Amino acid sequence: MSATKKIGILFGKERSFPMAFIEAVNRRNLPGITAEPVRIDKVIQGEPSGYDVIIDRISQDVPFYRAFLKNAALCGTAVINNPFWWSADEKFFNNCLATRIGVPVPRTVILPSRELPPDTSDQSFINLTYPLDWDTIFRYVGFPAYMKPFAGGGWKNVYKLHNAEEFYQRHGETGQLVMLLQEEIVFTEYYRCYCIGGKYVRIMSYEPRNPHHLRYAADFHPSRERLQQMEEIVLKLNTWLGYDFNTVELAIRDGIPYAIDFCNPAPDAERSSVGEDNFNWVVEMAADYAVERAAAHQEGVDNLTWGEYLKHSTEHRHF
């Protein structure tokens, strides 16, 4: 490997995780490997970023950063997570993929936005039947159900619906958002699971019905078999999706873990919300993994992670 390997982290308002990550990498005192906040003073097509590895925590909210990362990846930077796949992915596709690889998920449908997208009219939707087959949709999903955006996160614009009338009322408030309608999984236990590098897994008790600051205060006690079962699901999903840094949420119903949300490529890692033990784990594992990727980095080639779904697609293989 070259004499110097530089690891950068690209972030927004968060501070505890990025600063701790940088300190954790540099504390290792590894010859020729350093970490720092990413610095951008220009982005010129086809020119390298100056970083061998970049941890991306913010480009989902900043299109300029996403474009910067794609150019960096093209020039050989190992971007965590792959910005091309992250740009293409969304929660409905995640669920569709899960049904093909044998991971239980809630019954889910996708809905067109209530209001027309910009620069479209009724004539733009000649292929869409109106009204939709609501009776079949409601029978398939059932009530109570949850409605949430097919892309995005942070528990924004999430509704619990008890009947069709409530659905119509709430859907009328969603504007141009494309929404999912999803079966409610009445769970006895719930877990949020970090997955780093497709191999490091941290299974955390989680209670999504608590206020945000108390969600990690849950204390479930899964058996060794249940832990192994959940770890296998987490690894399988991330292997197929190709995420280097993600969380998977699992709800246990009748002894079966259902994957509820597993498109979280910039997952919450703030000390104040995840708690000290979880925070320390994610900082150290992220640092270890970034160092691994820096050491393995090769100049002038694609250093991204690509998931099994894309690999199978390019090789024309069946699931």
Secondary structure, DSSP 8 states (H G I E B T S, - for coil): --S-EEEEEE-SS--HHHHHHHHHHHHT--TTEEEEE---S---TT---S-SEEEESSTTT-HHHHHHHHHHHHTT-EEES-HHHHHH--HHHHHHHHHHHT-----EEEE--SS--TT--GGGGTTS-SS--HHHHHHHH-SSEEEEESS--TTTT-EEE-SHHHHHHHHTT-TT--EEEEE----SEEEEEEEETTTEEEEEE--TTS-GGGGGG------HHHHHHHHHHHHHHHHHHT-SEEEEEEEEETTEEEEEE---SS----HHHH-HHHHHHHHHHHHHHHHHHHHH--TTS------HHHHHHHTT---
